[in-house]
Amino acid sequence: MRNFTIDKAKESIDKVVTIDGWLYNMRSSGKILFMIVRDGTGFIQCIIMKNQIGEDRFAELKHLTQESSLSVTGSIREDKRSPWGYEMDVQNVNVHHEIKEEYPIQLKEHGVGFLSQYRHLWIRTPSQRAVLKIRAEVIQGTRDFLNENGFVNFDSPILTGSAPEGTTSLFELDYFDEKAYLSQSGQLYQEAGAMAFGRVYCLGPTFRAEKSKTRRHLTEFWMVEPEMAYCDIKESLQIQEGMVSYLINRILTNCDSELKVLKRDTSKLEKIKAPFPRVTYKEILELLNKNDREKKWGDDITGLDETIISENFEQPVFITHFPSDSKPFYMKTTPTDSSTVLGADLMAPEGYGEIIGGSQREDDLETILSKIEKAGLNPEAYQWYIDIRRFGSVPHCGYGMGIERFTAWMCGTDHIRETIPFPRTIERIYP
């Protein structure tokens, strides 16, 4: 068990410690070696003096290559000139594995295609470490927020015999001579859980077989899906903006060093304050058409549309009351307008697009039966779901937030493929 890690440097001033890590970079200046070491928790510069370590050992270490694994023992001292704030005066270096060939990812610019081929090594770099550390904080923060607000973790299956939004964008597989699918959402099962526990959520991988190549799409991504019994759309939106606000503050507080590595303009995140604007789909069409988009009722809001929307709102904005015909069967029709549903998408500013989609669910038995039939779905596959309306139905709501999209927004990254350890797209399933 490691007694010291680089992230504990502040607590170890003037102490002799050992870092178990890897060589990230090294340069020499006569009788001094400047060795940058990483250990998974951070980076630190280690100063090796020839007269301290001996001429022969100094010559051996001088030829160490990038990513060689080693243990470095020395004294920690504060150094305000260092980008990390601390340095180590080295007393001894124990090399575990010296790399004898050229490391594939050199300290220079590489194309994304090349880096994706070496994703298993790319994740070692400072920027990728920062992104994935923020992702981990988003996931933990999401769980903490929901747990602290009365939600129960209720896992949905990944293998399913039915789909919440039809089977056209699902991965089909053979399940003991039956058709099954990789889940595109855990929502339907969360609705069952809400009737048992009141408030539930699942957080895990979901899959979409859409042949999309945009910077906002993956074929495997992670999503958190809360569901709430005795809840209407108004309360649901308040919970959503509360969760988003909580996560932003948590990232700003706990991931300051990672945001600095990424050169993220945090002033834009600091301005995010609830409540967020609510704008109807109809009003959004009017806004887009003023920007020469020529949108008509029922049209999708695309990537360029999302960019235009974000340019008009510094805050995240809820788009509400989408057309009924363009939304899944489970969304409740607006009582005062049968052409729309009680649903909302939350659009992030800065062009990051939709990060949350949710709705009030249809809770009337006859209506859900009619909607399933209208959607061309087999009612037999949804009998368990229909039973939720047959036995103790109540008004209920839920939403789904994409972990990668939210993380991309927090990090200011251009493509969500960098916000998951090993991205899956229509063009990549390696490594």
N, C-alpha and C positions, 0 to 999 in steps of 0.2 A: 504494500500500500504506500502510495506516495505521500510523504509528509509535507512537501512543499510544491506549490504550483505558482506559475508566474502571476496569476491574478491576486496572489497574497503578498506581493512585493511590498506594498505599503505597510504591512504589519511586520515586515522582516528586516527593517533597516539595521545595518551593522551586524546582522546575524550571518553565520556561515550555513548555507543551505545547498542542496543538490537539486538541479533541474534535470528531469528525465524528458528528453525531447528530440528534436530534429534540427539540423542545420538549415536555415532558410537562406542565408547569404553570408559572405565573408569577404573582407578586404584587408589588405595589409599596408602598414606604413612603417617600413624599416623593422624596428624591433618590437612592433606591436601588431597584434591581430585583433580586428574588430569583427566579432562573430555574432550574428543575429540568430537567436535560437527561438523556436516556437515549441509549445508543449500542449497545444489544444485549448488552453485557457487564455493565451496571449503570446506576445512577442517581447523579447528583451535583448539588449545588446550586452554581450559578454566581452570584457577586455582581457586579452591574454598578453602578458609581458614576457619577453624572452628570458630576461634575467630571473623571473619568478618561476617559470616552468622548465627551464633548461633548454639549451640550444638544440639538442637532438629531438626532443619532444616538440619543440616549436616548429622545427622543419617538417616533422611528420604531419602536424595539424595544419600547417599552411596549405597542404595539398588536399584537404578534405573537400568533398564535392557536395553540392546542394542535395538536401534531404537525407544525408547520412544520419543515422540515429546515434545518439550519444547521451551521456550523463555528464553534466558540468557542475563542478563544486566550486563555490566561492562565496564572497561576501557581497551582500546587497547594499547599495547606497543610492540615495536620491540624486537625480540629475535633471534639473529643469530644462536643460537643453535637449534632452532626449525626447523623441516623440511619445515615448511610453512613460516618461517621468522617472525611470529608475534604470540603473545599470548594475552589472555584476563584475567584480574584480576576481578573475579566475585563479584558482589554486591548483585545480586538477581537472583533466578531461578523460573520460573513459569512453572509447568509441565501441559501439555495439555492432554496427554494420556500415562499412564504408562502401559507398556506391562506386562501382568500377566503370560504369558506362554513363553516357550523357543523360541527364534527367530530361524527360520529354518537354516539360514546361519550363522554359528558361525565363529569366527576369527581363522579358521584353514583350512587345505586343504580339498577340496571337489572334487568329480569326476565331469566331465563335464555333464554326464547324470543327476546327481542329481541337479546340478546348472541350467541346462536347464529346468528342471521341475519347478524350482522357478525363472524363468527368470525375472518375475515381481519384485522380490526382489534383484536378482543378479545385476541388473543395478544400484543399490545403492552403490556398492563397488567402491573404488578408481580407480581400473584398468578399470572397465567397464564404469565408468563415463568418464574417460580419452579417451577411444576409441570412445565413442559416441559424445563427445565434438569435437574430431578431425573430425569425420564424418560430423557433422554440419558445421564445418569450410570448409570442402571440398565442400559441397553443396553450401554454400554461396559464396565461392571463385569461383566456377565454374560459377555461375550466374553473379558475378561481372565481371569476365574476358570476358564472352560472351557479356554481355550488353555494356561493355566499348569498344568492338570491332565491334559494329554495328549489333549484332544479336538481333532479336526480339523473345521474348517468345511466342511460338505458340503451344498450347497444342494439343496433339494427343489423340484420344479416346482410352479407355481401352477395350471397347467392339468393336469387329470388325468381319466382315463377311468374311474376307480373311486374308491370312498370307504371310509375305515376304519370308518365308523360308519353305513353306509347312505346313501341318496340323499334322504331326506326333508327334510333341513335344508341342502341344497346349492343353489347357484345354477347352474342348467343353462344351457348355451349351445350354439349350433351351431358345430361344429368341422369345417369342410370336409365337410359332410353327415353327420357323425357326432355323437353326443352326447358332450359333455364337461362338466366341472364346474370351478368355482373351488374350489380345495382347502380343505378344512376342517382339514387337518392334513398336515404333511410326514412324519409318523411312519413310514409303511410304507416310504418311500424311505430313511429314516434306518436302518431295519433292514438294508437292503441295504448301505448305507454302512458299518455297523458290522462286517459280515462282511469288508469290504475293509480297513478302517483300525483296527478295534478299538473306538475311541471317536470318535463324530462328533456334530455338532449342526447344526441349521439355525436361523436366526433371521429371521423375515420375516412378511408379512401372511398371514392366513388368514380364511376367510369362513364365516359361518353364516347360513342363511336363516330361522332361527327368528323368529317374530313376537313377540319378547319386548320389553317396555317397561320392564324393571327397570333400576335404577341400576347393575347389574353386567354389562349386556349391550350389545354393539355388533355390528353385522353385518359389520364389517371390523375386525379387531384383530390385534395382533402377538404372536407366541408364539415362545419358544425351546424347541427340542425336542432334548435330548440322547438318545443311544442308545448302549448299552454291551454289547459281546460279553463272554462269560464273566463274567456278573454276575448275582447273584440279587437278590431284592427287599430283603433286609436291607442289602446294600451300596448299592443304589440309594437307599434312604432316608437313609443316611449321607451320600451325595454331595449329595442335595437339601438337607438341613439345613445342610451345610457351605456350599453356595452361598448360601442365604438368609442365614446368619450373616455371610458375607463381604460381601454386598450391603448389609446393614443398617449394618455398621461403615463401609463405604465412603461411604454416603450421609451418615451422621452426621459423618464427617470432611471430606468434600469439598463438602457442600451445606449447611453451617451457616447461611450467610446466607439461602439460599432457604427453609430450614425456619423461620427467624425471620420472614420475610415472611409465611409461611403460618400463623404462630402455632401451629405443630405442637408438641404436648406430647412432646418427645423422650425424656422419662424413661421412657415406655412402651416405646419402641424400645430404649433402653439396657438394659432388663431382659431382652431376648430372648437366651437362651443355649441352645445345643445341649448335649445331645440333647433333642429334642422328644418329648412324650408320644406313645405309640402306643395307640390305643383301637379296638377292633373295631366294626364296623357294628352288631352285636348289642348291644354295650354302649352305643352312642350312642342306639339306639332306646329302651333302658331309661331313659337320662338324659332324653330328650325326653318320654317318656310320664310321667315324674315331674313334668314341667312342663305336663301336660294337653294334649299334642300328639296323642295317640291314633294313633300311628304303628304300622304293621304291617310285617312282613317284605316287602321288595321296594319299599317306598315311597321316593320321592326325598327327599333332604334339601334343603329349600327355603330361601329367604332368611330367614324367621323362625326356622327350625330352626338355621341357621348363627349367627344372633344369640344364641340361647340357648346354643349350644355355646361361643361366644366369651366369654360371661359366666361360664362355668365353668372357663375355662383362660386364664391370662394369657400363656401361651406359644402359639405355633402348635402345632396338634395333628394328627397323622396319623390319619385314619380308615381302617382296614384291613379286608380280608376282606368286600368287598361281595358281595351275591347274584349268582351266576353269570348268572341270567336277565336281570339289569338292566344287564349290562355288555357291551361289544363282543366280537366273536368272537376277537380276537387276544390277549385276556388269558388267562393260564395258570390252569387250575383248581387249587385248593389240593389237594395230594396226599392230605391227611388228611380233606378235607371237600369232596365234589364239589358242594355247594350254594354254595360261595364261590370267589372268585378271589384270586390273589396280586396285588392292586392296592391302591392307597392314594391318598387325596386329602389334601392339606395345607390345613387351615383356618387362616386368619390370625385373630388376636385382634381385639378392638375392633369386631366385627361385620362384618369385611371379607370373610368367607367364603372359598370355595375359591380358592387361588392356584396350586396345582399339582395335576395329576392324572397318575398313572403306574401302571405295572404291570410284572410279569415277563411276558414274551411267551410265547405257546404255541410251543414249539420242536419238537413231535412232528408228523411229516408226516401220519399218519393222523388224528390229532386235529384238526389245523387244517383238513383236508379236510372232516371231519364238521361242524366248527363253521361253516364257510363255507356248507355246504349247509343247516344248521339255521337260519342267519340269512337264508336266502332270497336269497343273493347268487349271481351267475353265476361259477362257477369259472374260466371262460375268461378273464374280466377280471383274474383274480388269479394267472394261471399264473406270472408272473415272481416274485410274492410267495411262492407255494408252492415255487418252486425254491430259495428260501433255506433251506427245511427239507429239500429233497431233496439238496442239495449242501453238506455240511459244517455241519449244524445244530449250534448250541451254545446253552446257557442264556444268555438276554440280557434286558436290561431297558431301559426308557426312561421319560421323563416329559415333560410339557409345562407350561411356566409362562407365564401371560398377563402380558405386559409392562404393560398398562394396569391390571390388577387389582393387581399388585404396586406399581406407582407410586402408585395411589390410596391404598393402605395407608400407604406411606411419607409421603405428603403429608397424609394425614388428610382427603382430599376426599370429598364425599358421592356424587359421580357420576363414573364413569369416562369420561364424554364429555369431561371437562376434561383428561384425561391423554393425549390424542392430538391432534395439530395440527388435523385436520379430521375430526371424528367422522362415522361413517355409522351411522344407525339406521333403523328401519322407517319413520320419519317424516321423515328428513332425508338429502338427498344434495346439498344446497347449503349453503355454497359449496364 
